[in-house]
Amino acid sequence: MGSYEDCKDVNFVFSVLSHALEIQKQASDMGFEWVEVEGILDKIREEVGEIEKEIQIQDHKKIKKEIGDLYLVCLHLAQYLKVDPIECLQISCETFWRRWEKVQEMITVLPEGPKERIEYLDQLWNRVKCEEKSNN
């Protein structure tokens, strides 16, 4: 099983992602495919619910499995919609990084408490996001 450190190895990450995409394609090719997108969205909601349940129980082995299940269903959604899941992730990463850089520039004093810190950073994040929307 790979570790977080393995994620720094692009070949490892690509190998895992390629394998996941191939699994989804094979299942789809055999007809294990939702007829409507709503079925996939329902499955995503179900997986999020299972993650929430395992977080309450604090079962980290099951949390990992459920997050993996969510990844697979999201990959399936991308394939179903005929969008490149790697491109989707790349776009999100670029968006996140662009916004995060702006947030960092706006920081004046970082609160010490974790709750206050996330509230402060979230306010800055939302301000950056609103500015982007108003510029588009």
N, C-alpha and C positions, 0 to 999 in steps of 0.2 A: 504494500500500500504506500502511496506517495505521501510525502509530508509537505508542509508549507514551504520548507527549504527547496523541495523539488520544483516548486512553482517558479523559481528563479531560472530554471532550466527550460528554455523555450521549446526544445525538442520534446521534453517530457510533457509539458502542457499541451502542445500540439498533438502529441500522440493520444493523450487522454481525450481531448476534444474530438479528434478524428474518429476515435473508437465510438464515442457517444453518438456522433452524427451517423456513423455507419449502422449502429444498432437501431436507431430511429428509422433510418431509410429502409433497412431490411424488414422491420415490422410493418412499416407503411406499405412497402411493395407486396406484402402478403395480405394486405387488407386490414391490418390492425391499425385503423385510422378512423378518427372521428369524422362523421358526415358533415357536421357543422362546427364552426369555430367555438360556439358556446360550450360545447362539450369539453374542449380543451381548457377554456377559461374556468369552467366548473372544477376541472381536475386541478388547476393551479390553486383555486380557492381551497380545495380539499387538502392539498399538500401544505399550504400555509397553516391551515387549522391543525394538521398533524405536527408541524414544527412547534406551534404554540403549545400544544399538549405536552410534547417532550421537553420543552423549556420549563414548564411547570414541574414536571417530574424530575428534571435535572439529569436525564439519561443522555450523556454526551455521545455514546455510541449510536443511539437511535436518532439524536439530533443530526449527526453527520449523515446518516442514511436518508433522513427526510429532506435535508437540504440538497443532497444529491438527487433525490427524486424530483424536487422542484426544478433543479437545473435541467434534468432530462425533459420534463414537460415543457419548460420554456424553449428548449431546443426544438422540440416537436412543434410548438406553436410557430416558431420562425420558419421551419420547413413547410408547415401547412400553408402559411401565408406567402410562401415563396420569397422570403427575404433571407439574406445571408446572415446567419447568427453571429458570425465573427465580425462582420461589418457593424451589426447592431451593437455589439459590445465595444467595439472600437469607437463608435460615435458617442456612446455613453461615457466612456473613459475620457475622451477628449473634452466633452461637455463638463464633466465633473472637474477635471484638472483646470480648465479655463476658469470656472467659477471659484474653485478653491484658491487659485492664485489671487483672484480679486478679493476674496474674503481675507486672505492673509495680509494684503495691503491695507485693509480697512481696520485691522485689529489695533486698538489703542492700548487697553490694559486687559489682559486675559484673566478672568476670574479664577480664583483658586479652587473653589468647590466644583465637583464634577457636574452637579445639577445646574449651577449658575453658568458654568463654562459652556455646556451644551446649549442652554437657552440663548446665551450671548452669540455663540457661533451660528446657531440656527437663525437668529434674527438677521445676522449679516448675510447668511446664505439666501434667505428669502428676499432681502433687499437686492442682492445681485441678480437673483432670478427675475424679480419684477422689472429691474432695469433692462435686462435682456429682452423680456417680452415687450416692453414699451418701445424698444429700439427696432423691433421687427415689424 
